[in-house]
């Protein structure tokens, strides 16, 4: 066989690999329920809701836990008699860490399964992919993860933090600790890029220097150069917007390079208790996170939530902010439906303003105008036991401000 | 200056990883001309072997030491199984080996997903390998990277010596250069093929063990690596180990330099453009093997 023939075959091989990578992401795995083709019958005694999370791929490490806590909320509500007297029937779909798959599965849940609401998504890329699907069908999505803000869809309820409830408090904390310069490291997609635009505007207005900004593709595991750049920049702190298990490779490299939390702290906005466990505490001890909820957050509502979660999924399973926000989302939906007296999406939206829930993170209130919720901001430090302990909190719930209208320095952002 | 050396070492260590994942392929694709798309999954098998051993062996250092030979044998055995069951029937039809092994790779990925679950898993690194060596001038060299570099160099040396000096190596080279002549000279070519496949796949297993020191282990980790591995072998020159070695380190340094001056994504583009340009100039790769084979 000639060498050239080998090369032509190889070219074919590469094409096939590329095709495989794409199709593999679209593989179908239906969890529970599945497509029945039957219209959700609200006159019967069940109501279907959709669960749309990545159960495979690079985001599964995070999103599986969100699915688990949504299921917990569903079971709690069902045990207490359901919503408007109807038991919730969850229909699960796997978004497979692939944005077109998310859009396709959202369409399926809405059109085929006729669900009353969908709970899920994690990355902003997945949310941006499903947003038009929900808007076109006038269906409801409850989105449980902190995100970059600058968005407001009438068909999405945002139960995680927007930037003024997480990133801005994170920067305020760094500033209060005397940090004069930061280095930005993030995954290469919409959330980190937008978050970093906001961070740079904040820095300019607050006399902080951004010494560099680097992005790695989602799922990337080669951080040698980025860590070298961070190290030689001599920044006071690193603001980390990496998502998924790239964090594993990043923190392994960070520690190998001799960088420590004491010398150059990293503030992360996408690493919660579950990820800490996965990455390994030896790589993360002493590093900071910005969230609204930790497993260690005090209060009766949280003790109950943590106990119920551990009873269902195992004593070694930690609870985290996105899990809590997802759990809260299901309960808020129930409260909205009951206030509206109907499952009708427009009626539920109209009823949403001012709805409160005694959440594990403390009292949360729905702002009907932005469809975000007021929540307490918290900065935490990762301990040797893998849990995160609060080192600062905002004292009271922070009203959502997705477009940062109350911050003069953010006026140029869009 | 510190940065320069730091980046140079980063490049070399990327090269070491590339070399380790490409080395087995240099044997099965380079020497035997079998396009084995399941090679990435043999890497994954090595990584999961490390993970499984850590469940039963508590010391991270000991489990890593045990994982190296065990992963080699596990991945090697998978390679032999693949060779005996499928590839042996397809030596005359390379395009078919491509499709068949691609199918096998998808099956292995799903199998891994069923056994270990979809979410990626992590292993603990021995305490010794999480630190670094501090050099004068603030330069640090990560121990895990040094370990991988040493492992890659050891593997390439062992393989070179085996091919040059042992009777088995002589038989492998004979089969590569002229299968028919080797056969009439009394070489049991099918046994040689099987052994070559064992060695090549086993090297993928070793690469898998090394990769657990750097990042997460998942069912699709092989897919991400196989293109890089094929590139190294093709650019290096099919059938030439020294080509793979040089190209792995050259691409590593190019990637690290490009990334330092620009961004990670741009650096990838630079590497691919460089490869395309290089193949226009030398389509046969850096080195060519002269054979007396008529095929």
Interface residues (C-beta under 8 A of the other chain):
Chain A: X1 X2 X3 X4 X5 X6 X7 X9 X10 X12 X13 X14 X16 X17 X20 X21 X24 X55 X56 X57 X58 X60 X61 X64 X188 X214 X215 X216 X217 X219 X220 X221 X222 X224 X225 X226 X228 X229 X231 X232 X245 X248 X249 X252 X253 X255 X256 X257 X258 X278 X279 X280 X282 X283
Chain B: X2 X3 X6 X7 X10 X13 X14 X33 X35 X37 X94 X95 X98 X99 X102 X105 X106 X109 X113 X118 X119 X120 X121 X122 X124 X125 X130 X131 X132 X134 X140 X142 X143 X144 X145 X213 X214 X215 X216 X218 X219 X220 X223 X224 X226 X227 X230 X234 X238 X256 X259 X260 X263 X264 X265 X267 X283 X284 X285 X288 X295
